[in-house]
Amino acid sequence: AIFHRMAGNIHVAIRVRPENARETDDRRHRSILRVSDHMVFVDAKINTPGAPGIVQRYQDKQFAFDRVYGDECTTNDVFQGSIRDLVPGLLEGYSTTVFAYGATGSGKTYTMMGNDSSQAGINILTMSHLYGLIEASSNLSVSVSVSYLEVYNETIRDLLVPDSPALVLREDPVKGASVSRLTWRQVHSSEQVLKALEEGQQRRTQAGTLFNEASSRSHAVLQVQIAVRDKLCGLSDQVKRACLSLVDLAGSERACLSGTSGMRLKEGANINRSLLALGNCINALASKNPQRRAHVPYRDSKLTRMLKNALQGNCRTIMIANISPSSLCYEDTDNTLRYANRAKDIRLKSTCNVTSVDYHVSEYKGVINRLQKEVADLRAQLAA
C-alpha cells in the first residue's frame, strides 16, 4: 500500500490527458506515447511527412513510475490509485502534500479542481473522503480549517478575501515557511471546502493562450490544517496535528508557441522562473553528490520556499505529472517526464506530529463534565 511506501520516496504518478481538437486537426500530430500501469514508452520517431525535421535527433525512451494513468483514466482513478490510502494518515498526524506538475494545457487544473459537470477534482475527492473518515470516528474531536492562496508574479495573494494585498512569506523555526495575515476559515464539511474553492477560483488569475482558453497564470495552494483529539481523554490530552497541501502549479510555456505578449509574456517568464527554481531543487535533492545535496536553492523562489517541507521535510508527498500524448508537445512531455523521473529519487522522512497537553486545574470541571456526558450517551445507547 502507498501508506507504507511513502515512508521512503516521493510517490510519482503520471497522468496522460486525451488528445484535444487543436492536436487532432493538425496534420503534424501523431500520438507518441504507450503506457502501462507503471511504464511510459515515448516513440520519438515523429519525423513523418509534415512533421518538423528537427525531431530526427530524438530517441525512443522509457520511464518507470509508481503509477501511470492513461488518457482513459478518470480523476477518481488517480485519487483511488495514488491518494486515497494516505488520507487516514492525516488523522494520525502525518502531513501530506499533493501537487500537479506539467506544461501549460496538460490538464493540471482539471486534475486538481475538476470541472463543474462531469468530474470532481483531487481537492474535493480528498476532502470528501477525509470528512467520511471523521464522521466514522465518533470517539475523535476533529478541527479543520482551510486557506487558499496564489503565487502570482512572485507575489502572494489571499484568494479567500476580495482585493487581497500582497502577503509576506516568513520563516517560522517550528512551522517552516508561513504566510502572515493569511485567512484561515473553519470548515465542517466538504461542501464548505468546495464553496471556499469556488470563491477563490473566481479570484485566481487566469487568461487565454493558444494552448488553453483558461490558462492558470499563478500557482494555487489549498492548505488544510487538521487537529485531532480523543474525546475520551483524561487530564492529559494528546493532540495530533497535520497539514494537507493541495497545489495546482501554473504550467511552463514557450512564448513562441503559446502566442503570449505584454502582461501574459511577463507572467509566463515568472512562471518559468519559479518552475526552474523547483526543477533545480528537485535536481539537487535527487543528486547522488553529497555536496550538491547539502545546498538546495529553496530561496530562489517563493514557490520553492513554500514547498520546502513537501520536498525535504516531515511530509508525505505525491507528484502528479501531467503530459500530452501528441508529437506537437514532444519537448514539454519529455521535460516533464525527465523532471518526474528525477523526483522519484527524493527521500522523505515522515513522522507523526503529536503534542501532549496537560489541563490546568481550572479546566478539570469541564473535562469531568465532558466525560460524564460521554458516559450518559453510552448508557443511553446500551439501554436502547
C-alpha positions in Angstrom: 0.0 0.0 0.0 1.1 3.6 -0.6 0.8 4.3 3.1 3.9 2.3 3.7 5.8 3.2 0.6 5.6 6.9 1.3 7.9 6.4 4.3 10.7 6.4 1.7 10.5 8.4 -1.5 8.1 10.8 -3.2 5.3 9.0 -4.9 5.3 10.0 -8.6 2.3 9.4 -10.8 2.0 10.2 -14.5 -1.4 11.3 -16.0 -1.8 11.4 -19.8 -4.5 13.7 -21.0 -6.7 12.9 -24.0 -5.8 14.5 -27.4 -7.6 17.8 -27.9 -9.2 19.3 -31.0 -6.3 21.5 -31.8 -4.0 18.5 -32.0 -6.3 16.2 -33.9 -6.9 18.9 -36.5 -3.1 19.5 -37.1 -1.7 17.2 -39.8 1.7 17.1 -38.0 0.0 15.4 -34.9 0.7 11.8 -34.0 0.4 10.0 -30.7 3.9 9.3 -29.3 3.0 7.6 -26.0 2.4 4.0 -25.0 1.6 3.3 -21.3 1.1 0.5 -18.8 0.3 0.7 -15.1 3.9 1.7 -14.2 5.7 2.5 -17.5 5.7 5.2 -20.1 7.2 4.5 -23.6 7.9 7.5 -25.8 8.1 6.9 -29.5 10.3 9.7 -30.8 10.2 8.7 -34.4 7.9 11.6 -35.2 9.7 12.9 -38.4 6.8 11.7 -40.6 5.6 13.7 -43.6 4.6 17.1 -42.3 6.4 16.9 -39.0 9.3 19.2 -38.2 12.7 17.8 -39.5 14.5 18.7 -36.3 12.9 15.8 -34.5 15.3 13.4 -36.1 17.7 13.8 -33.2 15.3 12.4 -30.7 15.5 8.8 -29.4 12.9 6.4 -28.1 12.7 6.5 -24.3 11.0 4.6 -21.5 10.4 5.6 -17.9 9.2 3.7 -14.8 6.9 5.4 -12.2 4.9 4.4 -9.1 1.7 4.7 -11.2 0.8 5.7 -14.8 -2.7 6.7 -15.8 -3.6 6.6 -19.5 -6.0 9.0 -21.2 -8.9 6.7 -20.5 -8.5 7.1 -16.7 -10.7 9.5 -14.7 -9.6 11.8 -11.9 -11.3 9.4 -9.5 -9.0 6.6 -10.8 -6.0 8.9 -9.9 -7.4 9.5 -6.5 -8.1 5.8 -5.7 -4.7 4.7 -7.0 -2.4 7.3 -5.6 -4.0 9.4 -2.8 -6.9 7.6 -1.0 -4.6 5.4 1.1 -2.8 8.4 2.5 -5.9 10.3 3.8 -6.3 8.2 7.0 -2.8 9.2 7.9 -3.9 12.8 8.3 -6.0 11.8 11.3 -2.9 10.2 12.8 -0.8 13.3 12.5 1.0 12.7 9.2 1.3 15.8 6.9 0.7 15.2 3.2 1.2 17.3 0.0 -0.2 16.6 -3.5 1.0 18.8 -6.3 0.2 18.7 -10.1 3.1 19.5 -12.4 3.4 19.9 -16.2 3.3 22.2 -19.1 0.5 24.6 -19.9 -2.6 22.9 -21.2 -1.6 19.5 -19.9 -4.5 19.1 -17.5 -3.2 20.1 -14.1 -6.1 22.3 -13.0 -8.6 19.8 -14.4 -6.9 17.1 -12.2 -6.8 19.2 -9.1 -10.1 21.2 -9.4 -12.2 19.1 -11.8 -15.0 20.8 -13.7 -18.5 21.9 -13.0 -20.3 18.9 -14.5 -18.7 15.5 -15.0 -15.8 15.0 -12.6 -14.7 16.3 -9.2 -11.1 17.1 -8.8 -8.5 15.7 -6.4 -9.2 18.6 -3.9 -12.9 17.7 -3.4 -12.3 13.9 -3.6 -9.7 14.1 -0.9 -11.8 16.3 1.4 -14.9 14.2 0.9 -13.0 11.1 1.9 -11.5 12.9 4.9 -14.9 14.0 6.2 -16.2 10.5 5.7 -13.5 9.2 8.0 -14.2 11.9 10.5 -17.9 11.0 10.6 -17.0 7.4 11.1 -14.6 8.2 14.1 -17.2 9.1 16.8 -14.5 9.0 19.5 -12.5 11.7 17.9 -12.9 15.5 18.1 -11.5 16.9 14.8 -11.0 20.6 13.9 -10.4 21.5 10.2 -9.5 24.9 8.8 -8.5 25.9 5.3 -6.6 28.7 3.5 -6.4 29.3 -0.2 -3.7 31.5 -1.8 -2.0 32.1 -5.1 1.6 33.0 -6.1 1.3 35.4 -9.0 4.5 37.1 -10.4 6.3 36.2 -7.2 3.5 37.9 -5.2 1.4 36.0 -2.7 -2.3 36.8 -2.6 -5.1 35.5 -0.4 -7.9 34.1 -2.6 -10.4 34.0 0.3 -10.7 37.8 0.5 -11.5 40.3 -2.2 -8.7 42.6 -3.4 -6.1 40.9 -1.3 -2.9 42.9 -0.7 0.5 41.3 -1.2 1.2 39.0 1.7 4.6 38.4 3.3 6.2 34.9 3.5 8.1 34.5 6.8 10.3 31.7 8.2 9.0 30.1 11.3 11.5 27.9 13.2 8.8 25.4 14.1 6.3 25.6 11.2 8.7 26.5 8.5 7.6 29.0 5.8 4.3 30.6 6.7 2.3 33.5 5.2 1.5 36.3 7.6 -2.1 37.7 7.7 -3.4 34.7 5.6 -7.1 33.9 6.1 -7.9 30.6 7.8 -11.5 29.5 7.6 -13.1 26.9 9.8 -14.9 24.3 7.7 -17.3 21.5 8.8 -18.0 19.6 5.6 -16.6 19.0 2.1 -19.4 21.3 0.7 -17.9 24.2 2.7 -14.5 23.4 1.3 -16.0 23.4 -2.3 -17.6 26.8 -1.6 -14.2 28.2 -0.5 -12.5 26.7 -3.6 -15.1 28.2 -5.9 -14.8 31.6 -4.2 -11.1 31.5 -4.5 -11.1 30.2 -8.1 -13.1 33.2 -9.2 -10.3 35.5 -7.9 -7.4 33.4 -9.2 -5.5 35.0 -12.1 -6.4 33.3 -15.4 -6.0 34.3 -19.1 -6.3 32.7 -22.5 -3.3 31.4 -24.6 -3.1 29.4 -27.8 -2.8 26.2 -25.7 -5.5 26.9 -23.2 -8.5 29.2 -23.2 -8.4 29.5 -19.4 -4.7 29.1 -18.6 -3.8 29.5 -14.9 -1.3 32.3 -14.6 -0.5 31.6 -11.0 0.4 28.8 -8.6 -2.6 28.0 -6.3 -2.2 26.3 -2.9 -5.1 25.0 -0.8 -3.9 24.3 2.7 -5.9 22.3 5.3 -4.9 22.3 9.0 -6.2 19.3 10.9 -6.2 19.0 14.7 -7.4 15.7 16.3 -8.2 15.0 19.9 -9.6 11.9 21.7 -13.0 12.7 23.2 -12.3 10.1 26.0 -9.0 11.6 27.1 -8.3 12.2 30.8 -6.5 15.2 32.3 -3.6 14.8 29.9 -4.6 15.2 26.2 -2.7 14.3 23.1 -3.3 16.5 20.0 -2.4 15.1 16.6 -1.8 17.9 14.0 -1.4 17.5 10.3 -1.3 19.8 7.3 -2.7 18.8 3.9 -1.4 20.9 1.0 -3.0 20.6 -2.4 -1.0 22.5 -5.0 -2.1 23.4 -8.6 1.1 24.7 -10.3 0.9 27.0 -13.3 2.3 25.4 -16.4 5.6 26.1 -18.1 5.2 27.6 -21.5 7.2 28.8 -24.5 6.1 32.2 -25.7 6.8 31.4 -29.4 4.2 28.6 -29.2 1.7 29.9 -26.7 1.3 33.3 -28.5 1.7 35.4 -25.4 2.8 39.1 -25.3 2.7 42.0 -23.0 1.5 41.1 -19.5 0.9 37.5 -20.5 4.6 37.3 -21.6 5.7 38.7 -18.2 3.5 36.2 -16.4 4.9 33.3 -18.4 8.5 34.4 -17.6 7.8 34.5 -13.9 6.0 31.1 -14.1 9.0 29.6 -15.9 11.4 31.2 -13.4 9.7 29.7 -10.4 9.3 26.3 -12.1 13.0 26.4 -13.0 13.8 27.0 -9.3 11.6 24.0 -8.5 13.5 21.9 -11.0 16.8 23.0 -9.6 15.6 21.9 -6.1 14.5 18.5 -7.4 17.9 18.1 -9.2 19.8 18.9 -6.0 17.7 16.7 -3.8 17.9 13.7 -6.2 21.6 14.1 -6.8 24.0 11.4 -5.7 26.6 14.0 -5.0 26.6 14.8 -1.2 28.0 18.3 -1.8 25.1 19.2 -4.2 22.5 17.8 -1.8 24.0 19.9 1.0 22.8 23.1 -0.6 19.3 23.1 -2.1 18.3 26.5 -3.6 14.9 26.9 -1.9 15.2 30.6 -1.5 15.3 31.2 -5.3 11.5 31.4 -5.4 8.6 31.8 -3.1 7.1 28.7 -4.6 10.1 26.6 -3.6 10.2 28.1 -0.1 6.6 27.1 0.4 7.2 23.6 -0.9 10.4 23.0 1.1 8.6 20.9 3.7 7.0 18.8 0.9 10.2 18.1 -0.8 12.6 17.5 2.1 10.7 17.8 5.4 8.3 15.9 7.5 5.7 15.2 4.9 4.3 12.5 2.6 4.4 13.9 -0.9 2.6 12.9 -4.2 3.6 14.4 -7.5 1.1 14.1 -10.3 2.9 14.9 -13.6 0.5 15.7 -16.4 1.6 15.2 -20.0 0.2 15.3 -23.6 0.3 12.3 -25.9 0.8 14.5 -29.0 4.0 14.8 -31.1 3.3 18.6 -31.2 4.1 18.7 -27.4 7.1 16.4 -27.5 9.6 18.8 -25.8 7.2 19.6 -23.0 6.3 15.9 -22.5 10.0 15.0 -22.5 10.9 17.7 -20.0 8.0 16.7 -17.6 8.9 13.1 -17.7 12.6 13.8 -17.0 11.8 16.0 -14.0 9.3 13.4 -12.7 11.9 10.7 -13.1 14.4 12.7 -11.0 11.8 13.4 -8.3 11.5 9.6 -7.7 14.9 9.7 -6.0 14.0 12.3 -3.4 13.9 10.7 0.1 11.4 11.8 2.7 11.2 11.4 6.5 7.6 11.4 7.6 6.8 11.3 11.3 3.6 11.6 13.3 3.1 15.1 14.7 1.7 14.6 18.3 1.8 17.1 21.2 0.7 16.4 24.8 -1.5 19.0 26.6 -1.9 18.9 30.3 -5.0 20.6 31.6 -4.9 23.3 34.2 -6.7 22.6 37.4 -9.3 25.3 36.4 -10.2 23.1 33.4 -10.8 19.9 35.3 -14.5 20.7 35.8 -15.0 21.0 32.0 -13.1 17.7 31.4 -15.2 15.9 34.1 -18.5 17.2 32.6 -17.5 16.1 29.1 -16.6 12.6 30.3 -19.9 12.4 32.3 -21.8 13.3 29.2 -19.9 10.6 27.2 -20.9 8.0 29.9 -24.5 9.1 29.8 -24.6 8.9 26.0 -23.1 5.4 26.1 -25.6 4.3 28.7 -28.5 5.6 26.6 -27.2 3.7 23.6 -26.9 0.5 25.6 -30.4 1.0 27.0 -31.8 1.4 23.5 
